[in-house]
């Protein structure tokens, strides 16, 4: 299953929380029980789907390499946002899209490496070797509710949340390159249930909390895989 085919899975991920390693009891997304690359469906909810290679033991992986993340906006996001803007000065330009993508990718990389760099027992590495787990992350379907952009007019934007995004994560064996797991999980950034002034500072803070939640959940699952097995 190549990356372009894999990205199609994002359409069935609708809301928050990343789950890996538990057996699904329902399948509301109607995701295939076995992916085209031979992984078994482990989680299928309205928020998350997860596939895992049969027989994989994540306790064997004592080093982690996190690849640089990729970011992609929701299809036609720029066009749809600009359609609702009455002033040319408040419309999103191509350079704004590129800047936001770069900022989100940088933030994502910082937070994930911070969470996985907390325990020296499982070091982060730049080069793979035996027992290295490679994490390939992406944020897709990015939908920023009220982007803070330079404007000639003093415009305040109000929103109940900073936006939405879908985490698309693949785990690989560092030496063989074999895919071990795939997780797709969407989330709302800063769902406050009330309207507030949205600006670059608040958007960044909301996005950081969302990304940290993803990172902590994956890190918890990774740590649990290394706990002594109970008899």
C-alpha positions as CSV (number, residue, x, y, z in Angstrom):
1,X,0.0,0.0,0.0
2,X,1.7,3.2,-1.1
3,X,1.4,6.5,0.7
4,X,-1.1,8.0,-1.8
5,X,-3.4,5.0,-1.3
6,X,-2.9,5.1,2.4
7,X,-4.0,8.8,2.7
8,X,-7.5,7.8,1.5
9,X,-8.0,6.3,4.9
10,X,-8.3,9.8,6.3
11,X,-11.9,10.1,5.0
12,X,-13.1,7.6,7.7
13,X,-11.4,9.3,10.6
14,X,-13.7,11.8,12.2
15,X,-12.7,12.8,15.8
16,X,-10.2,12.6,18.6
17,X,-8.0,10.1,20.4
18,X,-5.3,7.7,19.2
19,X,-5.7,4.0,20.1
20,X,-3.4,1.2,19.2
21,X,-3.2,-2.4,20.2
22,X,-6.7,-3.3,21.4
23,X,-9.2,-5.3,19.5
24,X,-12.2,-3.5,18.1
25,X,-15.6,-4.8,19.0
26,X,-17.4,-2.7,16.4
27,X,-16.6,-1.3,13.0
28,X,-18.7,1.7,12.4
29,X,-16.4,2.9,9.7
30,X,-16.7,-0.3,7.7
31,X,-12.9,-0.3,7.3
32,X,-11.5,-3.6,5.8
33,X,-10.6,-6.2,8.5
34,X,-7.3,-6.7,6.6
35,X,-5.5,-3.9,4.8
36,X,-4.2,-4.3,1.4
37,X,-0.7,-4.6,2.9
38,X,-1.7,-7.4,5.2
39,X,-2.3,-5.7,8.5
40,X,-5.2,-6.5,10.8
41,X,-7.8,-4.0,11.9
42,X,-7.4,-3.4,15.6
43,X,-9.5,-0.3,16.2
44,X,-12.4,1.1,14.3
45,X,-14.4,3.9,15.8
46,X,-15.9,7.2,14.6
47,X,-12.7,8.8,15.9
48,X,-9.9,6.4,15.1
49,X,-8.8,3.5,13.0
50,X,-5.7,1.4,13.6
51,X,-4.1,-1.5,11.8
52,X,-1.3,-3.7,13.1
53,X,0.9,-6.4,11.6
54,X,0.2,-9.8,13.0
55,X,2.8,-11.0,15.5
56,X,4.6,-7.7,15.9
57,X,6.2,-7.3,19.4
58,X,6.9,-3.6,20.0
59,X,8.9,-4.5,23.1
60,X,11.7,-5.5,20.7
61,X,12.2,-1.9,19.6
62,X,14.4,0.0,22.0
63,X,15.3,3.0,19.8
64,X,13.0,5.4,18.0
65,X,13.5,7.5,14.9
66,X,10.9,10.2,14.2
67,X,10.9,11.4,10.6
68,X,10.0,14.9,9.7
69,X,6.3,15.4,9.5
70,X,4.3,16.4,6.5
71,X,1.3,18.7,6.5
72,X,-1.6,18.9,4.1
73,X,-4.7,21.1,4.2
74,X,-8.2,19.9,3.7
75,X,-9.1,19.9,0.0
76,X,-10.2,23.4,-1.2
77,X,-9.7,24.9,2.3
78,X,-8.1,28.1,0.9
79,X,-10.8,28.5,-1.7
80,X,-13.6,27.9,0.7
81,X,-12.2,30.3,3.3
82,X,-11.6,33.1,0.9
83,X,-15.2,32.7,-0.5
84,X,-16.5,34.0,2.9
85,X,-14.1,37.0,3.0
86,X,-15.6,40.3,2.0
87,X,-12.2,42.1,1.9
88,X,-9.2,41.2,-0.3
89,X,-6.9,42.0,2.7
90,X,-8.4,39.2,4.8
91,X,-8.1,36.5,2.2
92,X,-5.6,33.7,2.5
93,X,-2.7,33.9,0.0
94,X,-0.6,31.0,-1.2
95,X,2.3,32.3,1.0
96,X,0.0,32.2,4.0
97,X,-0.8,28.5,3.3
98,X,2.9,27.6,3.0
99,X,3.7,29.5,6.2
100,X,1.0,27.8,8.2
101,X,2.0,24.3,6.9
102,X,5.6,25.0,7.9
103,X,4.7,26.3,11.3
104,X,2.4,23.2,12.1
105,X,5.1,20.8,10.9
106,X,7.8,22.4,13.0
107,X,5.5,22.4,16.1
108,X,4.5,18.8,15.5
109,X,8.2,17.7,15.2
110,X,9.1,19.6,18.4
111,X,6.3,18.1,20.5
112,X,6.7,14.5,19.3
113,X,10.5,14.6,19.9
114,X,10.0,16.2,23.3
115,X,7.6,13.4,24.4
116,X,9.8,10.6,23.1
117,X,13.0,12.1,24.3
118,X,12.0,12.1,28.0
119,X,13.4,8.6,28.8
120,X,17.0,7.9,28.0
121,X,16.3,4.2,28.1
122,X,14.7,4.5,24.7
123,X,16.8,7.0,22.9
124,X,15.8,9.0,19.8
125,X,18.2,8.3,17.0
126,X,19.0,9.9,13.6
127,X,20.2,6.7,11.9
128,X,18.4,3.4,12.1
129,X,20.0,0.2,13.3
130,X,18.6,-3.1,14.7
131,X,15.7,-2.7,17.1
132,X,14.8,0.8,15.8
133,X,11.2,1.8,15.4
134,X,10.6,4.4,12.7
135,X,7.7,6.7,13.1
136,X,6.5,8.4,9.9
137,X,4.0,11.1,10.8
138,X,1.7,13.4,8.8
139,X,-1.1,15.8,9.5
140,X,-3.8,15.8,6.8
141,X,-7.2,17.4,6.3
142,X,-5.9,20.5,8.2
143,X,-8.8,22.9,8.6
144,X,-7.9,26.2,10.4
145,X,-11.0,28.0,11.5
146,X,-9.6,31.5,12.0
147,X,-6.1,31.9,10.7
148,X,-4.2,34.9,11.9
149,X,-2.8,36.6,8.8
150,X,-1.4,40.1,8.2
151,X,-4.1,42.5,7.3
152,X,-4.3,46.2,6.5
153,X,-7.4,46.4,8.6
154,X,-7.7,45.7,12.3
155,X,-9.8,42.6,12.2
156,X,-10.5,40.3,15.1
157,X,-11.6,36.8,14.4
158,X,-13.7,34.8,16.9
159,X,-14.1,31.1,16.9
160,X,-15.1,28.3,19.2
161,X,-12.1,26.2,18.2
162,X,-8.9,26.6,16.3
163,X,-9.7,24.0,13.7
164,X,-9.5,20.3,12.9
165,X,-6.8,18.0,11.7
166,X,-6.2,14.3,11.1
167,X,-3.1,12.4,12.4
168,X,-1.8,9.9,9.8
169,X,0.9,7.8,11.4
170,X,2.8,4.8,10.2
171,X,5.3,2.7,12.2
172,X,8.1,0.8,10.4
173,X,10.9,-1.6,11.2
174,X,14.1,0.5,10.8
175,X,16.2,-2.2,9.1
176,X,13.8,-4.1,6.9
177,X,11.4,-1.2,6.2
178,X,8.4,-3.4,6.9
179,X,5.3,-1.5,7.9
180,X,4.2,-2.5,11.4
181,X,1.2,-0.3,12.2
182,X,-0.9,2.5,10.8
183,X,-3.1,4.9,12.8
184,X,-5.5,7.5,11.5
185,X,-7.1,9.8,14.1
186,X,-8.8,13.1,13.7
187,X,-9.2,15.8,16.4
188,X,-10.5,19.2,17.1
189,X,-8.0,21.8,18.3
190,X,-9.1,23.9,21.2
191,X,-12.8,22.9,21.4
192,X,-13.9,25.4,24.0
193,X,-17.6,25.3,23.3
194,X,-17.7,29.1,23.4
195,X,-16.4,31.8,21.1
196,X,-13.1,33.5,21.8
197,X,-10.7,35.8,20.0
198,X,-8.6,33.6,17.8
199,X,-5.1,34.8,17.0
200,X,-1.7,33.3,16.2
201,X,-0.9,32.8,19.9
202,X,-4.1,31.0,20.7
203,X,-4.0,28.9,17.5
204,X,-0.5,27.7,18.3
205,X,-1.5,26.9,21.9
206,X,-4.5,24.9,20.8
207,X,-2.6,23.1,18.1
208,X,0.2,22.3,20.6
209,X,-2.3,20.7,23.1
210,X,-3.8,18.6,20.3
211,X,-0.4,17.4,19.1
212,X,0.8,16.7,22.6
213,X,-2.3,14.6,23.2
214,X,-1.4,12.5,20.2
215,X,2.2,12.2,21.2
216,X,1.5,11.2,24.8
217,X,-1.0,8.6,23.8
218,X,1.4,7.0,21.4
219,X,4.3,7.2,23.9
220,X,2.1,5.6,26.6
221,X,1.3,2.7,24.3
222,X,5.0,2.3,23.5
223,X,5.9,2.3,27.2
224,X,3.2,-0.3,27.9
225,X,4.7,-2.6,25.3
226,X,7.9,-2.6,27.3
227,X,6.3,-3.4,30.7
228,X,7.0,-6.9,32.1
229,X,4.4,-9.4,31.0
230,X,2.2,-10.6,33.8
231,X,1.6,-14.3,34.1
